Amino acid sequence: MSCKTREYDSTESCCAFSPDNTLLASGCFDGTIYLWDVQSGSANGKPLIGQNTKITCIAFSPDGALLASGGSNGTVYLWDVQSHSLNAGPLKVHIKSITAVAFSPDGTLLVSGSEDGRICFWDVITQTAKGNMIQGHKSWITSLAFLPTGGLLASSSGDKTVCIWNVHSQEAIRLLQGHRKTVKSVAFSPDSSYLASASWDHKICLWDMQSQTA
């Protein structure tokens, strides 16, 4: 195992691999996003510049063509990965920092979560909010994950809970409670059978999606 390091003029805050694992995107406090060639470790083209706020979270679309970035000023931007240019933005409905972004498995939807505890669905094609913002948590959103087979979204929060949402109706269908502190991350298994949640209580819960019990 080898390690390749790069130095920056600004502190890095988040990173994400492209679906084909050829690129690594890194977001910085100064609002700059870098794309890196994983094989060579060198920069892939020019940096993505224009959000003008601390980059708090990033995510690639399933086909790797777009990169979504969330900012500390409540904005979401979409970037064209191939041309290194702005595709859409600022997309803004949140009043506080964006804390999580995620694309749906088919790439048609983007969801953003915020410190304001709310979640917004975005239509990637029209680049507009889809419906009203939804709120099922009493604290900040820490993580978002789509069910790989589609149809459901999981959100975790500082309120110690995980919420399962119906993507089409944008309604909460289940609140999962099993942690004693902030739930920091959620992830579905590739076959959609299980949901894992990790918390600051030093525990990981594995939820059966059929019974929705730990």
MIMI-362403 format. One record per residue (C-alpha): x, y, z. Coordinates in Angstrom, 1 decimal. Example, Ala and Ser with C-alpha at 12.3 -4.5 7.8 and 13.67 -1.06 7.14 Angstrom:
BEGIN
<r><east>12.3</east><north>-4.5</north><up>7.8</up></r>
<r><east>13.7</east><north>-1.1</north><up>7.1</up></r>
***
This chain:
BEGIN
<r><east>0.0</east><north>0.0</north><up>0.0</up></r>
<r><east>1.4</east><north>3.4</north><up>-1.1</up></r>
<r><east>0.5</east><north>6.9</north><up>0.0</up></r>
<r><east>0.5</east><north>9.9</north><up>-2.3</up></r>
<r><east>0.2</east><north>13.3</north><up>-0.6</up></r>
<r><east>-0.6</east><north>16.8</north><up>-2.0</up></r>
<r><east>-0.3</east><north>20.1</north><up>-0.2</up></r>
<r><east>-2.9</east><north>22.9</north><up>-0.5</up></r>
<r><east>-3.1</east><north>26.6</north><up>0.2</up></r>
<r><east>-6.4</east><north>25.9</north><up>2.0</up></r>
<r><east>-7.7</east><north>23.3</north><up>4.3</up></r>
<r><east>-9.6</east><north>20.4</north><up>2.8</up></r>
<r><east>-13.0</east><north>19.7</north><up>4.1</up></r>
<r><east>-14.4</east><north>16.8</north><up>2.1</up></r>
<r><east>-13.6</east><north>14.3</north><up>-0.7</up></r>
<r><east>-15.3</east><north>11.8</north><up>-2.9</up></r>
<r><east>-14.3</east><north>9.2</north><up>-5.6</up></r>
<r><east>-16.0</east><north>9.1</north><up>-9.0</up></r>
<r><east>-18.1</east><north>6.0</north><up>-9.7</up></r>
<r><east>-15.4</east><north>4.5</north><up>-11.9</up></r>
<r><east>-12.7</east><north>5.3</north><up>-9.3</up></r>
<r><east>-10.5</east><north>7.2</north><up>-11.8</up></r>
<r><east>-11.0</east><north>10.6</north><up>-10.2</up></r>
<r><east>-11.0</east><north>12.0</north><up>-6.7</up></r>
<r><east>-12.7</east><north>15.3</north><up>-5.9</up></r>
<r><east>-11.7</east><north>17.3</north><up>-2.9</up></r>
<r><east>-13.4</east><north>20.4</north><up>-1.5</up></r>
<r><east>-11.6</east><north>23.2</north><up>0.4</up></r>
<r><east>-12.4</east><north>25.9</north><up>3.0</up></r>
<r><east>-11.6</east><north>28.6</north><up>0.4</up></r>
<r><east>-14.4</east><north>27.4</north><up>-1.9</up></r>
<r><east>-12.1</east><north>25.6</north><up>-4.4</up></r>
<r><east>-12.7</east><north>22.1</north><up>-5.6</up></r>
<r><east>-9.9</east><north>20.0</north><up>-7.1</up></r>
<r><east>-10.2</east><north>17.0</north><up>-9.3</up></r>
<r><east>-7.3</east><north>14.5</north><up>-9.1</up></r>
<r><east>-6.3</east><north>11.6</north><up>-11.3</up></r>
<r><east>-6.2</east><north>8.6</north><up>-9.0</up></r>
<r><east>-3.7</east><north>6.6</north><up>-11.0</up></r>
<r><east>-1.1</east><north>9.4</north><up>-11.4</up></r>
<r><east>-1.9</east><north>11.5</north><up>-8.3</up></r>
<r><east>-1.8</east><north>14.6</north><up>-10.4</up></r>
<r><east>-4.4</east><north>17.3</north><up>-10.9</up></r>
<r><east>-7.0</east><north>16.6</north><up>-13.5</up></r>
<r><east>-7.5</east><north>19.9</north><up>-15.3</up></r>
<r><east>-8.2</east><north>23.3</north><up>-13.7</up></r>
<r><east>-9.9</east><north>23.6</north><up>-10.2</up></r>
<r><east>-13.6</east><north>24.3</north><up>-10.0</up></r>
<r><east>-14.0</east><north>27.8</north><up>-8.7</up></r>
<r><east>-17.0</east><north>29.9</north><up>-8.2</up></r>
<r><east>-18.9</east><north>28.9</north><up>-5.1</up></r>
<r><east>-17.1</east><north>31.4</north><up>-3.0</up></r>
<r><east>-17.8</east><north>29.8</north><up>0.4</up></r>
<r><east>-16.4</east><north>26.8</north><up>2.4</up></r>
<r><east>-17.2</east><north>23.6</north><up>0.6</up></r>
<r><east>-18.8</east><north>21.3</north><up>3.1</up></r>
<r><east>-19.8</east><north>18.2</north><up>1.1</up></r>
<r><east>-19.5</east><north>16.8</north><up>-2.4</up></r>
<r><east>-20.9</east><north>13.9</north><up>-4.4</up></r>
<r><east>-20.6</east><north>12.5</north><up>-7.9</up></r>
<r><east>-23.6</east><north>11.6</north><up>-10.0</up></r>
<r><east>-24.0</east><north>7.9</north><up>-10.8</up></r>
<r><east>-22.6</east><north>8.3</north><up>-14.3</up></r>
<r><east>-19.8</east><north>10.5</north><up>-13.1</up></r>
<r><east>-20.7</east><north>13.4</north><up>-15.4</up></r>
<r><east>-21.7</east><north>15.8</north><up>-12.6</up></r>
<r><east>-20.3</east><north>16.8</north><up>-9.3</up></r>
<r><east>-22.6</east><north>18.3</north><up>-6.6</up></r>
<r><east>-21.1</east><north>20.6</north><up>-4.0</up></r>
<r><east>-22.7</east><north>22.0</north><up>-0.8</up></r>
<r><east>-21.5</east><north>25.2</north><up>0.8</up></r>
<r><east>-21.5</east><north>26.8</north><up>4.2</up></r>
<r><east>-23.7</east><north>29.6</north><up>2.9</up></r>
<r><east>-26.6</east><north>27.2</north><up>2.1</up></r>
<r><east>-25.9</east><north>27.0</north><up>-1.6</up></r>
<r><east>-25.6</east><north>23.9</north><up>-3.8</up></r>
<r><east>-23.7</east><north>23.9</north><up>-7.1</up></r>
<r><east>-23.6</east><north>21.4</north><up>-10.0</up></r>
<r><east>-20.4</east><north>21.1</north><up>-12.0</up></r>
<r><east>-19.7</east><north>19.5</north><up>-15.3</up></r>
<r><east>-16.8</east><north>17.1</north><up>-14.6</up></r>
<r><east>-15.5</east><north>16.8</north><up>-18.2</up></r>
<r><east>-15.4</east><north>20.5</north><up>-19.0</up></r>
<r><east>-14.6</east><north>21.6</north><up>-15.4</up></r>
<r><east>-17.3</east><north>24.2</north><up>-15.8</up></r>
<r><east>-20.4</east><north>25.3</north><up>-13.8</up></r>
<r><east>-23.5</east><north>23.4</north><up>-14.8</up></r>
<r><east>-26.0</east><north>25.0</north><up>-12.3</up></r>
<r><east>-25.9</east><north>27.2</north><up>-9.3</up></r>
<r><east>-26.3</east><north>28.7</north><up>-6.9</up></r>
<r><east>-29.3</east><north>26.5</north><up>-6.0</up></r>
<r><east>-30.5</east><north>27.9</north><up>-2.7</up></r>
<r><east>-33.4</east><north>27.2</north><up>-0.4</up></r>
<r><east>-31.6</east><north>26.4</north><up>2.8</up></r>
<r><east>-30.9</east><north>29.1</north><up>5.4</up></r>
<r><east>-27.9</east><north>27.4</north><up>6.9</up></r>
<r><east>-24.9</east><north>25.4</north><up>5.9</up></r>
<r><east>-25.3</east><north>22.4</north><up>3.6</up></r>
<r><east>-24.2</east><north>19.3</north><up>5.4</up></r>
<r><east>-24.9</east><north>16.5</north><up>2.9</up></r>
<r><east>-25.7</east><north>15.9</north><up>-0.8</up></r>
<r><east>-26.6</east><north>12.7</north><up>-2.6</up></r>
<r><east>-27.7</east><north>11.7</north><up>-6.1</up></r>
<r><east>-30.5</east><north>9.2</north><up>-6.7</up></r>
<r><east>-29.4</east><north>5.9</north><up>-8.3</up></r>
<r><east>-30.8</east><north>7.0</north><up>-11.7</up></r>
<r><east>-29.2</east><north>10.4</north><up>-11.4</up></r>
<r><east>-32.4</east><north>12.4</north><up>-12.0</up></r>
<r><east>-32.6</east><north>13.7</north><up>-8.4</up></r>
<r><east>-30.2</east><north>15.4</north><up>-6.0</up></r>
<r><east>-31.0</east><north>15.8</north><up>-2.3</up></r>
<r><east>-29.4</east><north>18.3</north><up>0.0</up></r>
<r><east>-29.5</east><north>18.3</north><up>3.8</up></r>
<r><east>-28.7</east><north>21.2</north><up>6.0</up></r>
<r><east>-27.9</east><north>22.5</north><up>9.5</up></r>
<r><east>-31.4</east><north>23.8</north><up>9.4</up></r>
<r><east>-32.6</east><north>20.2</north><up>9.8</up></r>
<r><east>-34.4</east><north>20.2</north><up>6.4</up></r>
<r><east>-34.0</east><north>18.2</north><up>3.2</up></r>
<r><east>-34.6</east><north>19.5</north><up>-0.3</up></r>
<r><east>-35.1</east><north>17.4</north><up>-3.5</up></r>
<r><east>-33.7</east><north>18.9</north><up>-6.7</up></r>
<r><east>-34.6</east><north>18.0</north><up>-10.2</up></r>
<r><east>-31.2</east><north>17.6</north><up>-11.9</up></r>
<r><east>-32.6</east><north>18.3</north><up>-15.4</up></r>
<r><east>-34.6</east><north>21.4</north><up>-14.6</up></r>
<r><east>-32.3</east><north>22.4</north><up>-11.8</up></r>
<r><east>-35.2</east><north>23.4</north><up>-9.6</up></r>
<r><east>-36.5</east><north>22.3</north><up>-6.2</up></r>
<r><east>-39.0</east><north>19.4</north><up>-6.4</up></r>
<r><east>-41.8</east><north>20.0</north><up>-4.0</up></r>
<r><east>-41.4</east><north>21.7</north><up>-0.7</up></r>
<r><east>-38.5</east><north>21.2</north><up>1.7</up></r>
<r><east>-39.2</east><north>18.4</north><up>4.1</up></r>
<r><east>-38.4</east><north>18.2</north><up>7.8</up></r>
<r><east>-38.5</east><north>15.0</north><up>10.0</up></r>
<r><east>-35.6</east><north>15.7</north><up>12.3</up></r>
<r><east>-35.2</east><north>18.1</north><up>15.2</up></r>
<r><east>-31.5</east><north>18.8</north><up>14.6</up></r>
<r><east>-29.0</east><north>19.1</north><up>11.7</up></r>
<r><east>-28.8</east><north>16.6</north><up>8.9</up></r>
<r><east>-25.5</east><north>14.7</north><up>9.0</up></r>
<r><east>-25.8</east><north>12.2</north><up>6.1</up></r>
<r><east>-28.1</east><north>11.1</north><up>3.2</up></r>
<r><east>-28.2</east><north>7.9</north><up>1.3</up></r>
<r><east>-30.5</east><north>6.5</north><up>-1.4</up></r>
<r><east>-31.6</east><north>2.9</north><up>-1.4</up></r>
<r><east>-29.6</east><north>1.3</north><up>-4.3</up></r>
<r><east>-32.8</east><north>-0.1</north><up>-5.9</up></r>
<r><east>-34.4</east><north>3.3</north><up>-5.6</up></r>
<r><east>-37.6</east><north>4.6</north><up>-4.0</up></r>
<r><east>-36.3</east><north>5.3</north><up>-0.5</up></r>
<r><east>-34.0</east><north>7.8</north><up>1.1</up></r>
<r><east>-32.3</east><north>7.5</north><up>4.5</up></r>
<r><east>-31.3</east><north>10.6</north><up>6.5</up></r>
<r><east>-29.4</east><north>10.8</north><up>9.8</up></r>
<r><east>-29.3</east><north>13.6</north><up>12.3</up></r>
<r><east>-27.9</east><north>15.2</north><up>15.4</up></r>
<r><east>-31.2</east><north>14.3</north><up>17.1</up></r>
<r><east>-30.0</east><north>10.6</north><up>17.4</up></r>
<r><east>-32.4</east><north>9.2</north><up>14.8</up></r>
<r><east>-32.5</east><north>7.9</north><up>11.3</up></r>
<r><east>-35.5</east><north>8.7</north><up>9.1</up></r>
<r><east>-36.6</east><north>6.7</north><up>6.1</up></r>
<r><east>-38.4</east><north>8.7</north><up>3.3</up></r>
<r><east>-40.5</east><north>7.7</north><up>0.4</up></r>
<r><east>-38.8</east><north>9.5</north><up>-2.5</up></r>
<r><east>-41.9</east><north>9.8</north><up>-4.6</up></r>
<r><east>-44.2</east><north>11.2</north><up>-2.0</up></r>
<r><east>-41.4</east><north>12.9</north><up>0.0</up></r>
<r><east>-43.1</east><north>11.6</north><up>3.2</up></r>
<r><east>-41.4</east><north>10.1</north><up>6.2</up></r>
<r><east>-42.4</east><north>6.4</north><up>6.5</up></r>
<r><east>-40.3</east><north>5.3</north><up>9.5</up></r>
<r><east>-38.2</east><north>6.8</north><up>12.3</up></r>
<r><east>-35.4</east><north>4.5</north><up>13.5</up></r>
<r><east>-34.3</east><north>5.0</north><up>17.0</up></r>
<r><east>-31.4</east><north>3.1</north><up>18.5</up></r>
<r><east>-28.6</east><north>5.5</north><up>19.2</up></r>
<r><east>-27.9</east><north>7.6</north><up>22.3</up></r>
<r><east>-25.9</east><north>10.4</north><up>20.5</up></r>
<r><east>-25.7</east><north>12.1</north><up>17.1</up></r>
<r><east>-26.0</east><north>9.6</north><up>14.2</up></r>
<r><east>-23.1</east><north>10.7</north><up>11.9</up></r>
<r><east>-23.5</east><north>8.5</north><up>8.9</up></r>
<r><east>-25.8</east><north>6.1</north><up>7.1</up></r>
<r><east>-25.2</east><north>3.6</north><up>4.2</up></r>
<r><east>-27.2</east><north>1.0</north><up>2.5</up></r>
<r><east>-25.8</east><north>-2.4</north><up>1.5</up></r>
<r><east>-25.4</east><north>-2.9</north><up>-2.2</up></r>
<r><east>-28.3</east><north>-5.4</north><up>-2.3</up></r>
<r><east>-30.6</east><north>-2.9</north><up>-0.4</up></r>
<r><east>-31.2</east><north>-5.5</north><up>2.3</up></r>
<r><east>-29.6</east><north>-3.5</north><up>5.2</up></r>
<r><east>-29.0</east><north>0.0</north><up>6.4</up></r>
<r><east>-26.0</east><north>0.7</north><up>8.6</up></r>
<r><east>-25.9</east><north>3.8</north><up>10.9</up></r>
<r><east>-22.9</east><north>5.0</north><up>12.8</up></r>
<r><east>-23.1</east><north>7.2</north><up>15.8</up></r>
<r><east>-21.0</east><north>9.3</north><up>18.2</up></r>
<r><east>-22.2</east><north>6.8</north><up>20.9</up></r>
<r><east>-19.4</east><north>4.4</north><up>19.5</up></r>
<r><east>-22.0</east><north>2.1</north><up>18.1</up></r>
<r><east>-23.0</east><north>0.9</north><up>14.6</up></r>
<r><east>-26.6</east><north>-0.3</north><up>14.1</up></r>
<r><east>-27.5</east><north>-2.7</north><up>11.3</up></r>
<r><east>-31.1</east><north>-2.3</north><up>10.3</up></r>
<r><east>-33.0</east><north>-5.0</north><up>8.4</up></r>
<r><east>-34.8</east><north>-3.1</north><up>5.6</up></r>
<r><east>-37.6</east><north>-5.7</north><up>5.4</up></r>
<r><east>-38.5</east><north>-5.5</north><up>9.1</up></r>
<r><east>-36.8</east><north>-2.1</north><up>9.7</up></r>
<r><east>-35.5</east><north>-3.3</north><up>13.0</up></r>
<r><east>-31.9</east><north>-3.5</north><up>14.3</up></r>
***
